[in-house]
Amino acid sequence: MARQTPTDRGYAVIFENEDGVNLGVCTAVSNGRPSDLFAVHTRMSRIDVEDGITFSTVGKLRISDRPVAVLGEDGVVYVRATVPSSGAIASVPS
């Protein structure tokens, strides 16, 4: 089971190469292309995408239609919806 805290937030970019399936995270999508790629999870055995997250296909890339939360752990990348901030600070259980 994945930890609760994602390691990255941004647009997910799924792509394959000779090494296998990879998922990158970028800050923006401009003219259908990812820009400012800042993280890459390489050679993942599985990508687990939460229901309701949609992707657009651009060439060989699949790019999430909105920013997501991403966590890579034990060969699996978890892609989850981000929750808009209410501006309140959440309390942390002790």
Backbone as a chain_set.jsonl record, in Angstrom:
{"seq": "MARQTPTDRGYAVIFENEDGVNLGVCTAVSNGRPSDLFAVHTRMSRIDVEDGITFSTVGKLRISDRPVAVLGEDGVVYVRATVPSSGAIASVPS", "coords": {"N": [[0.834, -1.179, 0.0], [0.475, 2.241, -0.75], [2.221, 5.047, 0.654], [0.7, 7.85, 2.315], [1.505, 10.425, 1.601], [2.232, 12.229, -1.266], [5.099, 12.267, -3.477], [5.512, 14.058, -5.511], [3.887, 16.72, -7.332], [1.962, 17.675, -10.086], [1.578, 17.732, -13.675], [1.059, 14.532, -14.963], [3.083, 12.52, -17.046], [3.092, 9.923, -19.155], [5.265, 7.643, -20.627], [6.926, 5.405, -22.888], [10.008, 3.674, -23.343], [13.01, 2.018, -24.486], [13.727, 0.952, -22.049], [11.418, 0.472, -20.635], [8.25, 1.239, -19.036], [7.656, 4.57, -18.155], [7.115, 7.367, -15.962], [6.756, 10.749, -15.961], [6.832, 13.951, -14.301], [5.592, 17.145, -14.71], [5.542, 20.771, -14.626], [3.813, 22.215, -16.226], [1.701, 22.269, -19.184], [2.13, 23.046, -22.466], [0.835, 24.021, -25.494], [0.014, 21.369, -25.909], [2.247, 19.924, -25.165], [4.515, 18.666, -22.684], [6.093, 20.759, -20.252], [8.893, 21.946, -18.372], [9.786, 19.558, -16.973], [10.298, 17.845, -14.015], [10.619, 15.547, -12.515], [11.169, 12.015, -12.82], [9.96, 8.795, -12.935], [11.342, 5.818, -13.46], [11.309, 2.765, -15.42], [9.041, 1.37, -14.319], [7.013, -1.154, -12.823], [4.312, -1.044, -12.726], [1.645, 1.285, -13.231], [-0.548, 2.911, -11.285], [-3.534, 4.336, -11.59], [-5.811, 6.557, -10.253], [-9.374, 6.336, -10.328], [-11.236, 8.464, -12.489], [-9.264, 10.223, -13.28], [-8.106, 11.634, -16.183], [-6.433, 11.291, -19.36], [-4.707, 12.796, -22.109], [-3.673, 11.911, -25.37], [-0.677, 12.53, -26.967], [1.126, 12.149, -29.623], [3.469, 9.78, -28.759], [3.116, 10.134, -26.11], [1.251, 10.168, -23.048], [-0.639, 12.452, -21.374], [-1.682, 13.808, -18.324], [-4.834, 15.364, -17.871], [-5.141, 17.26, -15.959], [-3.46, 18.688, -13.08], [-1.885, 16.337, -10.858], [-1.318, 14.2, -7.976], [1.624, 12.406, -7.27], [3.224, 9.372, -6.456], [5.953, 7.296, -6.195], [6.731, 3.978, -5.497], [8.255, 0.991, -4.571], [8.421, -0.073, -7.245], [6.0, 0.674, -8.31], [3.977, 3.292, -9.544], [1.878, 5.596, -8.146], [-0.897, 7.439, -9.07], [-2.799, 10.073, -8.175], [-5.726, 12.073, -7.562], [-5.481, 15.556, -6.93], [-6.302, 17.468, -4.077], [-8.106, 20.39, -3.798], [-6.863, 23.143, -1.971], [-8.268, 24.412, 1.004], [-7.395, 26.54, 2.257], [-7.194, 26.368, 4.924], [-5.255, 25.226, 7.697], [-4.302, 21.984, 8.161], [-4.702, 19.809, 10.956], [-2.287, 17.748, 12.514], [-2.351, 14.442, 13.511], [-1.161, 13.289, 16.683]], "CA": [[0.0, 0.0, 0.0], [1.262, 3.466, -0.88], [2.171, 6.036, 1.728], [-0.324, 8.869, 2.073], [2.078, 11.677, 1.12], [2.862, 12.109, -2.595], [6.43, 12.852, -3.586], [5.488, 15.101, -6.538], [2.588, 17.202, -7.806], [2.052, 18.322, -11.389], [0.962, 16.958, -14.748], [1.719, 13.251, -15.174], [3.414, 12.231, -18.442], [3.447, 8.512, -19.271], [5.944, 7.359, -21.887], [7.695, 4.166, -22.915], [11.216, 3.615, -24.152], [13.583, 0.667, -24.467], [13.862, 0.494, -20.665], [10.113, 0.133, -20.062], [7.26, 2.297, -18.845], [8.145, 5.649, -17.301], [6.159, 8.43, -15.691], [7.384, 12.008, -15.596], [5.964, 14.965, -13.716], [5.999, 18.474, -15.18], [4.787, 21.863, -14.01], [2.844, 22.813, -17.144], [1.54, 21.715, -20.524], [2.023, 24.166, -23.386], [0.573, 23.54, -26.856], [-0.067, 19.919, -25.896], [3.552, 19.329, -24.843], [4.933, 18.918, -21.309], [7.233, 21.664, -20.069], [9.463, 21.967, -17.024], [9.799, 18.226, -16.381], [11.172, 17.913, -12.852], [10.798, 14.235, -11.882], [10.885, 10.883, -13.696], [9.954, 7.472, -12.316], [11.734, 4.98, -14.594], [11.185, 1.309, -15.407], [8.049, 0.981, -13.331], [6.302, -2.387, -13.165], [2.883, -0.74, -12.838], [1.183, 2.641, -12.947], [-1.876, 2.795, -10.686], [-4.189, 5.631, -11.776], [-7.092, 6.677, -9.567], [-10.538, 6.562, -11.186], [-11.61, 9.852, -12.722], [-8.159, 10.982, -13.855], [-8.086, 11.4, -17.622], [-5.194, 11.607, -20.061], [-4.748, 13.074, -23.541], [-2.547, 11.306, -26.072], [0.034, 13.421, -27.874], [2.191, 11.295, -30.157], [3.676, 8.602, -27.918], [2.954, 10.541, -24.717], [-0.065, 10.338, -22.434], [-0.469, 13.54, -20.424], [-2.89, 14.004, -17.528], [-5.568, 16.573, -18.25], [-5.062, 18.216, -14.843], [-2.388, 18.32, -12.152], [-2.153, 15.187, -10.006], [-0.319, 13.866, -6.963], [2.333, 11.214, -7.729], [4.107, 8.72, -5.504], [6.574, 6.071, -6.696], [7.139, 3.147, -4.373], [8.363, -0.448, -4.824], [8.152, -0.405, -8.635], [4.658, 1.121, -8.7], [3.716, 4.727, -9.436], [0.487, 5.882, -7.817], [-1.328, 8.744, -9.57], [-4.017, 10.393, -7.443], [-6.251, 13.428, -7.725], [-5.092, 16.507, -5.889], [-7.454, 18.061, -3.401], [-7.875, 21.825, -3.683], [-6.663, 23.636, -0.617], [-9.318, 25.288, 1.505], [-6.722, 27.661, 2.919], [-7.054, 26.04, 6.34], [-4.116, 24.373, 8.008], [-4.786, 20.727, 8.731], [-3.999, 19.367, 12.157], [-1.603, 16.468, 12.35], [-2.533, 13.652, 14.738], [0.102, 12.987, 17.379]], "C": [[0.879, 1.242, 0.0], [1.157, 4.318, 0.382], [1.135, 7.084, 1.358], [0.236, 10.125, 1.412], [2.72, 11.487, -0.251], [4.241, 12.752, -2.591], [6.447, 14.025, -4.555], [4.053, 15.497, -6.852], [2.811, 17.945, -9.11], [1.313, 17.491, -12.414], [1.755, 15.668, -14.931], [1.909, 13.023, -16.672], [3.883, 10.781, -18.506], [4.095, 8.296, -20.632], [6.73, 6.064, -21.76], [8.952, 4.367, -23.739], [11.787, 2.214, -24.025], [13.723, 0.097, -23.063], [12.534, 0.12, -20.015], [9.2, 1.336, -19.96], [7.796, 3.294, -17.829], [7.028, 6.655, -17.068], [6.93, 9.651, -15.234], [6.357, 12.935, -14.987], [6.489, 16.317, -14.173], [5.093, 19.529, -14.571], [3.696, 22.422, -14.91], [2.776, 22.014, -18.436], [1.285, 22.902, -21.446], [1.89, 23.636, -24.809], [0.579, 22.016, -26.933], [1.22, 19.201, -25.555], [3.915, 19.634, -23.386], [6.096, 19.903, -21.264], [7.646, 21.643, -18.601], [9.332, 20.62, -16.316], [10.766, 18.241, -15.201], [11.361, 16.583, -12.13], [10.468, 13.154, -12.904], [10.993, 9.606, -12.873], [10.195, 6.495, -13.46], [11.53, 3.499, -14.323], [10.227, 0.803, -14.341], [7.338, -0.297, -13.772], [4.813, -2.122, -13.356], [2.638, 0.737, -12.556], [-0.265, 2.516, -12.508], [-2.539, 4.175, -10.719], [-5.561, 5.601, -11.11], [-8.217, 6.924, -10.569], [-10.836, 8.052, -11.31], [-10.499, 10.718, -13.287], [-8.079, 10.619, -15.332], [-6.778, 11.893, -18.224], [-5.503, 11.929, -21.515], [-3.511, 12.44, -24.159], [-1.979, 12.301, -27.07], [1.226, 12.639, -28.396], [2.292, 10.036, -29.331], [3.498, 8.9, -26.434], [1.488, 10.502, -24.308], [0.124, 11.347, -21.314], [-1.768, 13.738, -19.661], [-3.519, 15.344, -17.892], [-5.575, 17.629, -17.154], [-3.913, 17.795, -13.94], [-2.835, 17.186, -11.222], [-1.077, 15.073, -8.935], [0.289, 12.529, -7.358], [3.234, 10.692, -6.618], [4.641, 7.451, -6.137], [7.106, 5.266, -5.536], [7.151, 1.68, -4.793], [7.967, -0.843, -6.242], [6.785, -0.008, -9.138], [4.59, 2.632, -8.555], [2.228, 4.893, -9.203], [0.173, 7.296, -8.276], [-2.694, 9.014, -8.959], [-4.447, 11.819, -7.73], [-5.721, 14.309, -6.604], [-6.365, 17.088, -5.3], [-7.188, 19.545, -3.269], [-7.77, 22.249, -2.218], [-7.791, 24.566, -0.221], [-8.718, 26.519, 2.165], [-6.519, 27.396, 4.392], [-5.833, 25.16, 6.517], [-4.658, 23.133, 8.698], [-3.993, 20.384, 9.99], [-3.411, 17.996, 11.896], [-1.79, 15.679, 13.623], [-1.188, 13.32, 15.38], [0.166, 11.533, 17.768]], "O": [[1.907, 1.283, 0.675], [0.142, 4.307, 1.078], [0.741, 7.184, 0.197], [-0.503, 10.826, 0.721], [3.642, 10.685, -0.398], [4.516, 13.661, -1.808], [7.303, 14.903, -4.442], [3.122, 14.714, -6.663], [3.737, 18.748, -9.228], [0.505, 16.634, -12.056], [2.981, 15.702, -15.041], [1.011, 13.297, -17.468], [4.942, 10.444, -17.977], [3.557, 8.707, -21.66], [7.146, 5.677, -20.668], [8.964, 5.129, -24.706], [11.12, 1.316, -23.512], [13.827, -1.119, -22.9], [12.527, -0.49, -18.946], [9.346, 2.317, -20.689], [8.319, 2.916, -16.781], [6.11, 6.778, -17.878], [7.666, 9.603, -14.248], [5.153, 12.73, -15.139], [7.678, 16.607, -14.044], [4.014, 19.222, -14.064], [2.749, 23.038, -14.421], [3.652, 21.207, -18.745], [0.346, 23.671, -21.238], [2.746, 22.883, -25.273], [1.084, 21.437, -27.895], [1.278, 17.975, -25.647], [3.653, 20.736, -22.902], [6.973, 19.884, -22.128], [6.842, 21.357, -17.714], [8.828, 20.548, -15.195], [11.93, 18.608, -15.362], [12.184, 16.496, -11.218], [9.597, 13.341, -13.754], [11.996, 9.37, -12.2], [9.346, 6.354, -14.34], [11.57, 3.038, -13.182], [10.565, -0.085, -13.558], [7.091, -0.494, -14.962], [4.128, -2.869, -14.055], [3.333, 1.355, -11.75], [-1.114, 2.065, -13.277], [-2.154, 5.073, -9.97], [-6.371, 4.714, -11.381], [-8.028, 7.642, -11.551], [-10.701, 8.804, -10.345], [-10.758, 11.837, -13.73], [-7.994, 9.444, -15.689], [-6.111, 12.777, -17.686], [-6.454, 11.394, -22.086], [-2.437, 12.43, -23.556], [-2.699, 12.845, -27.907], [2.224, 12.481, -27.694], [1.317, 9.295, -29.207], [3.705, 8.025, -25.593], [0.598, 10.769, -25.116], [0.938, 11.141, -20.413], [-2.837, 13.827, -20.264], [-2.826, 16.32, -18.179], [-5.972, 18.769, -17.393], [-3.441, 16.661, -14.026], [-4.005, 17.092, -10.852], [-0.058, 15.763, -8.982], [-0.435, 11.61, -7.74], [3.914, 11.457, -5.934], [3.859, 6.608, -6.577], [7.836, 5.782, -4.69], [6.156, 1.18, -5.317], [7.259, -1.831, -6.433], [6.434, -0.316, -10.277], [5.078, 3.193, -7.574], [1.411, 4.388, -9.973], [0.878, 8.242, -7.923], [-3.642, 8.267, -9.198], [-3.632, 12.666, -8.096], [-5.538, 13.858, -5.473], [-7.388, 17.178, -5.979], [-6.171, 19.942, -2.701], [-8.502, 21.763, -1.356], [-8.221, 25.407, -1.01], [-9.437, 27.427, 2.58], [-5.762, 28.107, 5.052], [-5.428, 24.442, 5.603], [-5.38, 23.222, 9.69], [-2.79, 20.63, 10.079], [-3.971, 17.192, 11.151], [-1.442, 16.154, 14.703], [-0.198, 13.097, 14.683], [1.152, 11.096, 18.361]]}, "num_chains": 1, "name": "protein.A"}
